[in-house]
Structures are given as structure tokens and as C-alpha cells.
Amino acid sequence: MALTPRLDLRQTQSLVMTPQLQQAIKLLALSNLEIETFVGEALESNPLLEMGEVRREAGEDAPQRPDEHDSAPDMGGTEALDVSDRALDPEAAPGDGGDWGRAASAGALSGDELPDLENRSSDGPTLAEHLSDQVGAASYSQAEALIALRIIGELDEAGYLHTDLGRIAQELGASEEDVEDALLLVQSLDPTGVGARSLAECLTLQAKEADRYDPCMAALIENLDRLAAGDVARLKRICGVDDEDFADMLAELRSYDPKPGCRYGGGREAAIVPDVLLNPKGEGWDIRLNEASLPRLVVNREYYLELKAGARDKASTAWLNEQLGEADWLIRALDQRQRTILKTAAEIVKRQEGFFRQGVTAMRPLTLREVAEEIEMHESTVSRVTSNKYLACPRGTFELKYFFSSGVAAADGEGASSEAIKARIKALCDGEDPKKVLSDQKLADTLNEEGFDLARRTVAKYREAIGIGSSAQRRRQKKLKNL
């Protein structure tokens, strides 16, 4: 059989990630603040796009209709979902948002114990800025000030110096004596305790500032390891004090700040702006996007017609049509994004209704797959929607990912979220008798009696995850606390 070249025509199908599809996936994963940046870039590159204003009529929540030159649904109008599929007792949730946020059931964490928006950002000066201003305002020699500024740059967020002074001296070409003098300068700045190289040195600086650094206090600070171990009897002998003096020294030591640098921000952090707002509404919930952080895009049709009338060649007309198509697609993509976020948030609220009514102890285990199947979307889509998105409710501001957690079997058959179990373990440890500290096995037995199927090693894992020490450590801490 002879080998000869020939042409064949075949028709096949394949999945292709078009540039528009890739951009739509990217938009889905962006937060509202990131969307603002993206929209700003789009406004600069596309002359047909412009910002619109969200207008409301008095007493109405629905947005006003777009102008006549709007070519597609805008992305900043108020979209709300009224989630009231589950009829609950109206008396179980007071109408006032502030009262409802504090109406946690027995054993549940109150809203004040949960992270809120104000605690997530800091607008004050950083520690380095605060210290540098003090160095610049004082009349020190230029060399000493430069070395002090270098030391300030080496401090961690708590105010400690972990860099060797010899290395700083070598890099700056200065003597170690000059560096030590500059360190003393830094340690004299406010807040007292910054520039320390250890916890003992930090407490020593604060004790000297308070004029309480006597030989007894010095001995106590030098034996912090024994204090952590709760060896009170030996510490009294080392310090040469009685019970009353030791209690007074311990109270003084507790008044000091072991991390003085944390009073100031470690850096400029962007405030967390919630993407979804949740409020109780009758027997259900009112869920809406935070339109304060959502720009409203519209297409100026009048400007498009004006430019089209002035186009003199095919290239200009093609470019103008391309810009119009991109603008229309972007507005539709942003509109689809907000609808997907609302649909996902509504399903999360339905699944975790116990959390919003009672607190973290009522959370249920939830997976991305369960939400994806309910809203008929792919699991990866739900994952992108819940990334970097925050929901604000009367209990605080939470990332949407927070509501997804593993769980264990419970007596009611529905299972319990790991977050609910952690909250219950914390409540048991906080309320335990200092003379009868609960062991991990006792905690497991108590939780099993409450309907949670937990092994001792699982309780230990959850206890360590929330930063609670072992029974021996808690016994020593409670003993010192009661002195």
C-alpha cells in the first residue's frame, strides 16, 4: 500500500476555557474590596462604562430602575433574599438586632465573645512608627539615632529583639558598645518593655519603671520557669518572703505587659468589609449584599451612539463594538456573581440556623458538597464563592468558610460541628472547680452524657486546638490565680 499525503476533515467537541470564562471564575473568587479595584481598572480601560448611583425611594428597600441608557442589569442594586422556609417560634428571636445578638442559650457563647469587625482592623500608628517618632523628637546624636532606628526595625510585633547585637554592629560598621547604648535608648522609649531580648528582661524593665525592682522581685523574675510550674513553696524560699508578700509580688507581676508591642499595629491592615449582611426578619432572615462596597456599573448608550456616528473606518467601528461587548459581558458576569453569592449564603443560613439563633454550640457539620448539591452548582464553585467572603450578622462578622466544619455523631442523629464541640469543651474548662480539674477522660465522659460520641484522644485534640492546656497545666494556673 503506497503512502501518500491527503487531507481529512474531522468534527470534534472539547471543553475550552475561554478568556471570558477564566475571568468569570476569577471574579467569583474576589471579595468586594477586590471587585472595587477590578472595576476601577475596567472603568479606565473601557470608555463606555461608567459608575452609577444606587438610589432608593423613601421607605423602600428596592433599588430604583436603571436609566434608559443602561444596557444590562447593574451589579450594585440591592439584591435580597427572604429566608423563611423554616417557621420558627417568633418569641425565640427578639426583633431588635442588638438584643437578638445577646440572646444566646445556656452554654452558648455570647456575641461579645465572637470576633467583630472593629477588632479586625487597626488605624493607629505601627509600633515602628511610634518608636521612630520618639527617636526623631529627642536630641540624640545622629549616629546613636541611626543605630536605634535600625534596632527598631528588627523588633517583632510584640516588641522583642531577636537579632544579635554583634551582627547589627558589623552591618552598620559600629562598635558593640555603641549598639548597646542605642539598645538602652530604645528600651527607654514608650511603651516600657520594648527592645527586650527575653520575657525576663521585658518584665525587669517594667519593674524598674514602676520602682518595684528589689532583690525579691529580681529573684522572682529570674525563676519564671518555676513560677510557670506552680512551685510556690520553693519560690517563697528563694525570694525570702511570706505568703502576703509573695501574693503582692505576684499581683504586681501580673499587672505588667509581656507583649508591650502589641498595643500598636504591626502593619497597615485592610479593614474587613462584609460581603453579605444578615438580619432577622419576622420568622426568617433578610439576606442582602453589602451594596456600600459594591460599585454600580452601567453602559452609557448615548455615548456609544455618539462615538459610533463619528467612526470613519471599519477598525474604529470594530473596536467600538468590542468595547460594548466587553462592557455588557462584564455587567452580566458581576450580576451573576452576586446572585451566586446570595444563593450560597442563603443555603448556609438555612443549614446553620441554630448558630444564628443560639450560638456556636448549635452549629452543625456542613460540607461544600452538601451546599453545592442543594443549589445545583459544582463544589468548586461553592469553594470559590466562600473564599474571602464575609457575612455580618448580629453575632459578629464571620468568613463564609467558618460555617463549614467536620462533625461527630450526636444523640439527635444530626451530628455536631467541631466548632460546637470546641465551644462546649471551653465552657466546661472555664467552669471547672479549681480543686477538681477535669481530665480529658472526664471531659469525654461528660460530653458523651450530653449526647456527643467522642473518644478521649479526640477531646485532647480539640482541647489543644483551642489553646487550652492539660489538666495539670490548668491546675497550676488556677492555683496561681487564686493566690
DOSETOR-86908 format. One record per residue: x, y, z of N, C-alpha, C in turn. Coordinates in steps of 0.2 Angstrom, whole numbers, plus 2048, in hexadecimal, padded with zeros to 3 digits. Each point is the difference from the previous one (the first is absolute). Example, Ala and Ser with C-alpha at 12.3 -4.5 7.8 and 13.67 -1.06 7.14 Angstrom:
2
8427E48277FC806800804806800
7FE8057FC8048068017FC805803
END
This chain:
483
8047FA8007FC806800804806800
7FF8057FB8058068007FE805805
8058038027FF8068057FF8067FC
7FB8038017FF8077FC7FC805805
8028068007FD8058047F98017FE
7FC8028047F98027FF7FD804805
7FA8037FF7FD8058057FA7FD802
7FF8008077F97FD8037FD806804
7FA8008007FC8058047FC7FC805
8018028067FD7FC8067FD806804
7FA7FD8037FC8058058017FD807
8028038058017FE8077FD805805
7FF7FE8067FE8058058057FF806
8018068038058008067FE806804
8028008067FF805805805805800
7FF8067FF8058057FF7FF806805
8058028047FF8058058028077FC
7FA8037FE8018067FC802806805
8038057FD8028068057FB802804
7FA8017FD7FA8028047FE7FC806
8007F97FE7FF7FB806805801805
8068007FE8068018057FF806805
7FE8067FC7FF8068047F97FF805
7FB7FD7FD7FA7FF8058027FC806
8047FB7FF8027FC806804804805
8058047FD8048058047FB804804
7FB8037FD7FC8058037FC7FC806
7FE7FA7FF7FD7FD8058047FF807
8068007FF8047FF806802806803
7FF8067FD8028068037FB803805
8038038057FC8038057FD8077FD
7FC8038047FD8077FE8058057FF
8058008058068057FF8047FF7FA
8017F97FE8047FF7FA7FC8017FA
7F97FF8017FC8027FA8008087FE
8018048068008077FF8078027FC
8057FC8018068027FD8007FD7F8
7FD7FA7FF7FF7FE7FA7FB8047FC
7FB8038037FB8047FC8048077FE
8048028058038077FE8057FF7FA
8037FA8008047FF7FA7FC7FF7F9
7FA7FD8017FC8007FA7FD8077FE
7FF8048057FD8077FE8068047FC
8067FF8028068037FD8017FE7F9
7FF7F97FF8017FD7F97FA8007FB
7FA8018037FA8007FB7FC806801
8008047FA7FD8078017F87FF800
7FD7FB7FF7F97FF8007FD7FF807
8057FE8047FD7FE807801806804
7FB8018058008058057FD7FE806
8018048057FD7FE8077F9803800
7FC7FC8037F98028027FF801807
7FB8038027FE8018077FA7FC802
8017FD8067FA7FC8037FB805803
7FB8007FD7FB8058037FA7FC803
7FD8038057FB7FC8047FA805801
7FA7FE7FF7FA8048027FF800807
7FD8058037FF8008077FC7FA803
8037FD8057FD7FA8038007FA7FC
8038007FA8007FA7FC8077FD800
8017F98008067FD8008027FE7F8
7FB8007FC8027FE7F98038067FC
8057FF7FC8048057FD7FC8037FA
8018067FE7FC8037FB8037FD7F9
7FB8007FB8027FD7FA8068047FD
8047FC7FC8068037FC7FD8057FB
8058057FE7FE8057FB7FF7FC7FA
7FD8047FB7FE7FD7FA8067FE7FC
8068038018067FE7FC8047FA803
7FD7FD8068037FA8027FE7FB7FC
8057FC7FE7FF7FA7FB8007F9803
8018008078007F98037FF801807
7FE7FB8047FF801807806803804
7FF8058048068028048027FB805
8068018038037FC8057FF803807
7FE8068018008038067F9800803
7FB7FF7FD7F98008037FF7FB806
7FC8028047FF7FC8067FC7F97FE
8047FB8017FD7F97FF7FF7FD806
7FA7FE8027FE7FD8077FC7FA7FF
8027FC8057FC7F98007FD800807
7FA7FE8007FC7FF8068007F9802
8047FE8058007F98017FB7FE806
7FB7FD7FE7FB7FF8067FD7F97FF
8037FC7FC7FE7F97FF7FE7FC807
8058018057FF7FD8067FC804805
7FA7FF8017FC8048058027FE807
8038068038027FF8077FB804804
8017FF8077FC803805802808800
7FC8047FE802807800803803807
7FE7FD8058028028078087FD801
8027FC7FC8077FD8018058057FD
7FE8057FC8058057FE7FD807800
8028048057FD8078018018047FA
7FC8057FE8008037FA806805800
8028038068068058008067FC7FE
8048027FC8067FD7FE8057FF806
8018068038058008067FE7FB805
7F98008027FE7FB8058017F97FE
7FE7FF7F98017F97FD8077FE800
8058047FF8077FE8008027FE807
7FD8028058027FE8077FB7FA803
7FB7FE7FC7FC7FB8028027F97FF
8067FE8038037FA7FF7FD7FB805
7FF7FA7FE7FD7FB8058067FE805
7FD7FC8058057FE8058067FC7FD
8068028028057FC7FD8038027FA
7FC8057FD8038037F9804806802
8058017FB8048068017FC8067FE
8018058037FC8067FF8038047FA
7FC8057FD8038037FA806804802
8018038078068038018067FC800
8007FA8018067FB8008027FF7F9
7FC8017FB8017FF7F98048067FD
8047FE7FA8048067FD7FB8047FD
8018078007FC8057FD8048047FB
7FD8047FC8048047FB805805803
7FE8038068058058038067FD802
8007F98028067FD8038057FD7FA
7FD8017FA8047FD7FA8058057FD
7FF8068028048057FC803805805
8058047FE8048058048028067FC
7FE8068028018067FC806804803
8027FE8068058048048077FE7FD
8058048038077FF7FE8037F9801
8047FE7FC8047FA802805801805
8027FA8038058008068068047FD
8037FE7FA8068037FD7FF8087FF
7FA8027FE7FE8077FF800804807
7FD7FC805800804807807801803
8047FB7FF8068008038058057FC
7FF8007F98058047FC7FE807801
7F98028027FF807801803802806
8017FC8058038028078078017FF
8037FC7FC8078017FE8028067FD
7FB8027FB8018067FC7FF806804
7FB8008057FF806804805801805
8047FB8028058018058078037FD
8048038048068037FE8067FB801
8007FA7FC8057FC8018058017FA
8067FD8018058017FB7FE7FC7F9
8028027FB7FE7FD7F98017F9800
8067FE8028037F98007FB7FC804
7FF8028067FC7FC8057F98007FE
7FD8057FD7F98007FD8007FB7FA
8057FF7FC8007FC7FA8007F9803
8047FE8058017F98027F97FF804
7FD8048037FA7FF8047FA7FE7FB
8008047FA7FB7FF7FB8017F97FD
8067FE7FF8027F97FE7FD7FB804
8018018077FE7FB8057F8800800
7FD8067FF7F98008007FD7FC7FA
8048007FA7FE7FC7FB8007F9801
8047FD8048017F98027FB7FE805
7FC8048037FC7FD8057FA7FD7FD
7FE7FA8047FA7FD7FD7F9804802
7FB7FD7FF7F98038017FF801808
8037FC8047FF800807805805803
8058037FC8058048038077FD802
8017FA7FF8067FC8028058017FA
8068008028068007FC8037F9800
8007FD7FA8037F97FF8078007FC
8028067FE8068007FC806801804
8057FD7FF8068018048038077FF
8028038058038078008078007FC
8037FB8018077FF7FC7FF8017F8
7FA7FC7FE7FF8017F97FE8077FE
7FC8038047FE8077FE806804800
8047FF8058078058008047FE7FA
8007FA7FE8047FF7FA7FD8037FA
7FA7FF7FF7FC8037FA801807800
7FF804805800807800807803801
8057FB801807803801801804806
7FC7FE8068018038068037FB805
8018038068037FC8057FA7FD804
8017FA8037FB7FD8047FE805806
8048048037FE8048057FB8057FE
8018037FA7FC8057FD7F97FD7FF
8007F97FE7F97FD7FE7FD7FF807
8047FE8057FD7FF8077FD806803
8038067FE7FE8068037F98027FC
8007FE7F97FA8027FD7FA7FB802
8027FA8027FB7FB8027FD803807
8048038047FE8038067FB8067FF
8028037FA7FB8067FE7F97FD7FE
8007FB7FC7FA7FD7FE7FC7FE806
8037FC8057FD7FE8067FD805804
8038067FF7FD8068047FA8037FD
7FE7FE7FA7FA8037FD7FA7FD802
7FA8037FE7F97FE8027FE7FB7FA
7FD7FA8027FE7FE8068067FC804
8008008068057FD8048017F97FF
8067FD7FE8007F97FF8027FE7F9
8008057FB8027FF7FA8078007FF
8037FC7FC8077FF7FF8037FA804
7FC7FD8048027FB8048027FA7FC
8057FC8038027FA7FC7FD7F9803
7FC8018057FD7FA8047FA803804
7FC7FB8027FA802804803803807
8057FD8028038028078028077FF
8048027FB8028077FF7FA8057FF
7FB7FE7FC7FA8047FF7FD801807
7FF7FB8047FD802807804804804
8077FF8008058038047FF8087FE
8008027FA7FF8077FE7FA803803
7FB7FC8007F9803802801800808
8037FC803801800807804806802
8058017FD8048068017FD8077FF
7FC8007FB7FC8067FE7FB801806
7FD7FB8037FB800805804801807
8068008008048008067FE7FB805
8007FA7FD7FE7FA8048067FA7FF
8058027FD8057FB7FF805800806
7FE7FC8058047FF8068037F97FF
8057FE8058027F97FF7FB7FA800
7FB8018047FB7FB8007FC7FF7F9
7FF8067FD7FC8007F98057FE7FB
8078018018057FE7FB8007F8800
8007FD8068007F98017FA7FD7FD
7FB8038017F97FD7FD8018007F8
8028067FD8018007F98057FB7FD
8057FF8048057FB7FE7FE7F9800
7FA7FF8047FE7F98007F97FF7FD
7FF8037FA7F98007FD7FE7F97FE
8057FC7FF7FF7F97FE7FC7FC806
8038018067FD7FE8067F9802802
7FF8077FE7FA8038017FB7FD7FB
8027FE7FA7FB7FD7FB7FE7F9802
8057FD8047FF7F98027FC800807
7FE8068037FC8008068047FE806
8078008008047FE806800806805
7FA801803800806804804800806
8007FA8038047FF8078078027FF
8047FD7FA8078027FF8018077FE
7FB8037FD8018077FE800804806
7FC7FF8058008048068067FF804
8037FA8008078008038058037FC
8008007F98058037FC800808801
7F98038007FF807801801802807
7FF7FC8058018018077FA805802
7FA7FE7FE7FA8048027FA7FB803
7FB8038037FB7FC8037FA8007FB
7FB7FD8027FA7FF7FB7FD8077FE
8008058047FD8067FF8048047FB
8078008018048037FB8017FD7FA
7FF7F98008017FD7F97F98017FC
7FB8008037F98027FD8018077FD
8038058048008077FD8058007FA
8067FC8018048007FA7FD7FD7FA
7FC7FB8017FD7FC7FA7FB8057FD
7FC8048047FB8047FD8048067FC
8058028038048057FC8037FE7F9
8027F98018037FD7F97FA8007FB
7FA7FE8037FB7FF7FB7FE8067FD
8018068037FE8077FD8048027FA
8067FC7FF8058027FB7FD7FD7F9
8028037FB7FF7FE7F98057FC7FD
7FF7F97FF8067FC7FD8018017F9
7FB8047FD8018017F97FE8087FF
8048048027FF8077FF7FF8037F9
8037FD7FB7FF8027F97FA7FF7FD
7FC7FB8037F97FF7FD7FB805801
8028058047FB8068017FF8047FA
8057FF7FB8008037FA8007FB7FA
7FE8037FB7FF7FB7FA8077FE7FD
8007FA7FE8067FE7FD8018027F9
7FB8027FD8008037F97F98027FE
8008037FA7FA8037FE7FC7FA7FD
7FA7FF8037FC7FA7FE7F98037FD
7FE7FD7FB7FA8027FD7FA7FE804
7FB8048017FA7FF8047FC7FA7FC
7FE7FC8047FB7FB7FD7F98027FF
7FE8017FA7F98027FF7FC7FA7FE
7FB7FF8037FB7FB7FF7FD8007F9
8007FA7FD7FD8007F97F87FF800
7FE7FC8067F97FE8017FE803806
7FA8038007FD8028077FA7FC801
7FF7FE8077FB7FC8027FC803806
7FA8008007FC8038057FA7FC801
7FD7FF8067FA7FC8017FA8047FE
7FB7FD7FD7FA8037FD7FB7FC801
7FC8018057FA7FC8028027F9802
7FE7FB7FD8017F98018067FE7FC
8038047FB8057FE7FC806805800
8038017FB8068047FF8008047FA
8038068018018047FA8078007FE
8027FE7FA8077FF7FE8018047FA
8058058008018047FB8088017FF
8028027FA8078027FF801807803
8068018028028068038018057FA
7FB8047FE8018047FA804806802
8028028068048058018077FF7FD
8027FA7FF8077FE7FE7FF7FD7F8
7FA8017FE7FF7FD7F97FF8067FB
8058027FC7FE8057FB7FB7FE7FB
7FC8057FD7FB7FE7FB8028027F9
8017FB7FC8028027F97FB8007FB
8008057FC7FB8017FA8048017FA
7FC7FF7FA8038017FA7FD8077FD
8048047FE7FD8077FE7FE7FF7F8
7FA7FE7FF7FE7FF7F98008067FC
7FF8068038008067FC8078027FD
8057FF8058078017FE8027FB7FA
7FD7FA8018027FB7FB7FD8027F9
7FA8028007FD8027F98048067FE
8028058048048067FE8077FE7FD
8037FB8038077FE7FD7FF7FC7FA
7FA7FC8007FF7FC7FA7FF8047FA
7FC8068017FF8057FA8068037FE
8058018048068037FE8067FB7FD
7FE7FA8018057FB7FD8008007F8
8078017FE8018017F98027FA7FC
8027FA8048037FA7FC7FE7FA804
8017FA7FD7FE7FA8038037FE806
8078028018047FF8067FD803806
7FE8067FF7FD8048057F97FD803
7FC7FE7FB7FA7FE8018007F9804
8057FC7FD8017F9803803801807
8048058028038018067FA802805
7FC8057FD7FA8028047FB7FB802
7FF7FB7FB7FB7FB8028047FB805
8067FF7FF8047FC8057FF802807
8018078017FF8038077F97FF802
7FB8017FC7F97FF8027FF7F9802
8037FB7FC7FF7F98028037FE807
8068038018037FF8067FD803806
7FD8067FF7FC8038067FA7FD801
7FC7FD7FB7FA7FD8028027F9803
8057FD7FE8027F9803802801807
8048068028028018067FA801805
7FC8047FE7FA8018047FC7FA802
7FF7FC7FB7FC7FA8018047FB804
8078007FF8047FB805800803807
8008068017FF8038077F97FE803
7FB8017FC7F97FF8028007F8802
8037FC7FC7FF7F98018047FE807
8068048018047FF8067FC801806
7FC8068007FD8018067FA7FC801
7FD7FD7FB7FA7FB8018037FA803
8067FE7FD8037FA803802800807
8028068028028018077FA800805
7FB8037FD7FA8008047FD7F9801
8007FD7FB7FD7F98008047FB805
8068017FF8057FC8057FF802807
8008078017FF8028077F97FE803
7FB8007FC7F97FE8028007F9803
8037FC7FC8017F98028047FF806
8058038018048008067FC802806
7FC8057FF7FC8028067FB7FB802
7FD7FD7FB7FB7FB8018037FA804
8067FE7FD8037FA804803802807
8028068018038028067FB804804
7FA8007FF7FB804804801800807
8027FA8038017FF807805805803
8058017FC8068048027FD807800
7FC8037FC7FE8078007FB801805
7FC7FB8027FB8008058037FF807
8047FC8018037FE807807801801
8047FF7FB8078018018047FA7FD
8078018028047FB7FC7FF7F9803
7FD7FF8067FF7F98027FB7FC7FC
7FC8047FC7FB7FD7FC8027FF7F9
8068017FE8027FF7F98007F97FE
7FF7FE7FA7FF7FA7FD8067FF7FB
8027F98008057FF7FA7FD8027FA
8048027FB7FE8027FA8068007FB
7FF7FD7FA8058007FB7FE8047FA
8058017FC7FF8047F97FC7FC7FC
8017F98007FC7FC7FB7F8801802
7FE8008067F98008027FD8077FD
8048058017FD8067FE8008007F8
8057FE7FD8008007F97FB7FC7FD
7FE7FA8037FB7FC7FD7F9803801
7FF8048067FA8038017FE8067FB
8068047FE7FF8067FC8017FE7F9
8027F97FF8017FE7F98068037FC
8058008048068037FD8067FB802
8068017FC8057FC802804802806
8037FB8038038018078058057FF
8048017FB8058047FF7FE808800
7FA8007FD7FC8078007FF802807
7FD7FC8047FF802807806802804
8057FC7FE8078018038028077FF
7FF8027F98038077FE7FB805803
7FA7FF8017FB805802801801808
8027FB803801801808807802801
8058017FC806802801801808800
8038028068008088007FA803801
7FB7FD8017F98038017FE800807
7FD8068037FE8008077F9802801
7FD7FD8057F98018017FF804807
7FD8058007FF8048067F97FF803
7FF7FE8067FA7FF803800803807
7FB8008048008028078057FD804
8027FA7FF8057FD8048078027FE
8018037FB8078027FE8017FF7F8
8068007FE8028007F98047F97FF
7FE7FC7FC8037F97FF8027FF7F9
8057FD7FE8027FD7FA7FB7FB7FE
7FD7FF7FA7FC7FB7FE8037F9801
8068007FF8037F98018007FE808
7FE8058048007FE8077FA7FB802
7FB8007FB7FA7FC8028017F97FD
8057FF7FD8027F97FD8047FC805
7FE7FB8038057FC8057FE7F9800
8047FC8027FF7F98017FC7FF807
7FD7FA8017FC7FF8068017F9802
7FC7FF8068007F98037F97FE801
7FF7FA8017F97FE8017FD802807
7FA8028007FD8028057F97FC802
7FD8018067FB7FC8017F98027FC
8008067FE7FA8027FC8017FD7F8
8057FD7FF8017FD7F98028057FB
8008078018038047FB807802800
8037FE806807801801802807802
8068018038028078038068027FD
8008077FE8068037FD806800805
8067FF7FD806801804801806804
7FD8067FD8008068037FC800806
7FA7FD8007FC7FF8068037FC805
8037FB7FE8047FC805805804804
8048047FC8058048037FD805805
7FB8037FE7FD8058047FD7FC807
7FE7FA7FF7FD7FD8068067FE805
8067FE7FD8067FE804802806803
8018067FD8028068037FB802806
7FA7FF7FF7FB8028058017FB806
8017FA7FF8017FB806807802803
8058027FD8078018037FF807804
7FD8057FD7FF8068037FC7FF807
7FB7FC8007FC7FF8068027FB805
8067FD7FF8027FA804802803807
7FF7FC805803801806807800801
8048058028078008008037FA804
7FC7FE8058027FA8047FF7F97FD
7FB8007FB7FE7FA7FC8018027F8
8068007FE8018027F97FE7FA7FC
7FC8017FA7FE7FA7FC8067FD7FC
8017FA8008047FD7FB7FD7FF7FA
8047FE7FB7FD7FF7F97FB7FA800
8017FB8047FB7FB8007FA802804
8008048057FA8038037FD8047FB
8038047FC7FD8047FB7FC7FC7FB
8047FB7FE7FD7FB7FB7F97FD803
8017FE8067FA7FD8037FA805801
8028068027FA8058007FD8027FA
8048007FA7FE8017FA7FB7FB7FD
8037F98027FC7FB7FE7F97FF803
8008038077F98008037FC8057FD
8038057FD7FC8067FD7FE7FE7F8
8027FA7FE7FE7FD7FA8058017FA
8068028028068007FB8047F9800
8017FD7FB8047FA8008078027FE
8048018068078027FF8047FB804
8067FF7FE8057FC803805805804
8047FE8058048048048058037FB
8037FD7FB8058037FC7FD8057FC
7FA8007FE7FD8057FC7FF806804
7FE7FF8067FF806805807803801
8057FD8018078038008018047FA
7FF7FD7FA8018047FA7FD806800
7F98008017FC806800803805806
8017FE8058038048068068047FE
8057FC7FD8068037FE7FF8057FA
7FB7FF7FC7FF8047FA7FD807802
7FD8008067FD807802805803806
8067FD8008058038057FF7FF807
7FC7FB8027FF7FE8078057FB802
8038018068067FC8027FD7F9803
8047FC8027FE7F98037FD802807
7FE7FA8037FD801807805802805
8067FE7FF8068028058018077FF
8018027FA8018077FE7FB805803
7FA7FE7FF7FA804802800800808
8027FB803800800807805805803
8068007FD8058058027FE8077FF
7FC8017FA7FE8077FF7FB802805
7FB7FC8017FB802805802801807
8057FC801803800807804807801
8048027FB8038078007FB805800
7FA7FF7FC7FB8067FF7FD801807
7FF7FB8047FD801806804802806
8078017FF8048038057FE807802
END
